[in-house]
């Protein structure tokens, strides 16, 4: 299961939600909301692929403190 999103993908989808296909190592869907990413990844999910949903923070946003 590949959940490592490459930096070039993070640059391209900055500020968006992505559905990362853990089998192919590719973006299966993306959108402004998690719901949009889920909807766009429907075909891959129906094919049995496992999705990793990830929100890519904008470059100018930081998280202060622990998660």
Secondary structure, DSSP 8 states (H G I E B T S, - for coil): ------HHHHHHTTTSEEEEETTTTEEEEEESSHHHHHHHTHHHHHTT--EEEEE---TT----S--
